[in-house]
Amino acid sequence: MALNIGIAPKDRQTIADQLSKLLADTYSLYLKTHSFHWNVTGPQFNSLHAMFETQYNELWLAADEIAERIRTLDVPAPGSYSQFAKLTSIKEEPGVPEWKDMVGQLVEGHEIAAHTARGAIKVAQDGGDEGTADMLTGRLKEHEKTAWMLRSLLK
């Protein structure tokens, strides 16, 4: 049965392509945050360990929401490390930086994801996809808020 939700197939694909980039950014940021949760040390250990756990759990749920929105548009969602590596704008951290560098990298990652979400909102609006635009607005606000909270630790 053909999908008929009022969005042209070409627009659905274009929107899904943007969502796939955000999914890759979200998943990459999830992995980085989880790694930092495991490996953080220093005077801020307790608060950062707990904060990172809250953040990676939120990112995990967000990844699922984004992937399911891609599927709602009747496009396969990317789901492999190699696909995410091609799509993400977030740099991988192969080492274990000091806690301040961890926080700085997460600020940068959330700001990158905010940029990705902002661009995807425009594409969704241009395609008449208010459902995706609404979801992306929530993601944008979450990334901006998290970046602010993390940045505050560095002042």
ZIBELMO-V982684 format. One record per residue. RES is the residue in one small letter. BURIAL is I if it has 9 or more other ideal C-beta (glycine too) atoms within 8 Angstrom, else O. D_CENTER is the distance of its C-alpha to the mean C-alpha in whole Angstrom. Layout:
{{RES:BURIAL:D_CENTER} {RES:BURIAL:D_CENTER}}
This chain:
{{m:O:31} {a:O:30} {l:O:27} {n:O:28} {i:O:25} {g:O:27} {i:I:24} {a:O:26} {p:O:25} {k:O:24} {d:I:22} {r:I:20} {q:I:19} {t:I:18} {i:I:15} {a:I:14} {d:O:14} {q:I:12} {l:I:10} {s:I:10} {k:I:9} {l:I:5} {l:I:6} {a:I:7} {d:I:5} {t:I:2} {y:I:6} {s:I:8} {l:I:6} {y:I:8} {l:O:11} {k:I:11} {t:I:11} {h:I:13} {s:I:16} {f:I:16} {h:I:17} {w:O:20} {n:O:21} {v:I:21} {t:O:25} {g:O:27} {p:O:28} {q:I:25} {f:I:24} {n:O:25} {s:O:22} {l:I:20} {h:I:20} {a:O:20} {m:I:17} {f:I:15} {e:I:15} {t:O:14} {q:I:11} {y:I:10} {n:O:12} {e:I:10} {l:I:7} {w:I:9} {l:O:10} {a:I:7} {a:I:7} {d:O:10} {e:I:11} {i:I:9} {a:I:11} {e:I:14} {r:I:14} {i:I:14} {r:I:17} {t:O:18} {l:I:19} {d:O:21} {v:I:19} {p:O:18} {a:I:14} {p:I:14} {g:O:14} {s:O:15} {y:O:15} {s:O:17} {q:I:15} {f:I:11} {a:I:13} {k:O:15} {l:I:12} {t:I:9} {s:O:10} {i:I:10} {k:O:13} {e:O:14} {e:O:16} {p:O:19} {g:O:21} {v:O:21} {p:O:21} {e:O:23} {w:I:21} {k:O:21} {d:O:20} {m:I:17} {v:I:16} {g:I:16} {q:I:14} {l:I:11} {v:I:12} {e:I:12} {g:I:8} {h:I:7} {e:I:10} {i:I:9} {a:I:5} {a:I:8} {h:I:10} {t:I:8} {a:I:8} {r:I:12} {g:I:13} {a:I:12} {i:I:14} {k:O:17} {v:I:17} {a:I:17} {q:I:19} {d:O:21} {g:I:21} {g:O:22} {d:I:19} {e:O:19} {g:O:18} {t:I:14} {a:I:15} {d:O:15} {m:I:12} {l:I:10} {t:I:12} {g:O:11} {r:I:8} {l:I:9} {k:O:12} {e:I:10} {h:I:8} {e:I:11} {k:O:13} {t:I:11} {a:I:12} {w:O:16} {m:I:16} {l:I:16} {r:I:17} {s:O:20} {l:I:21} {l:I:22} {k:O:25}}
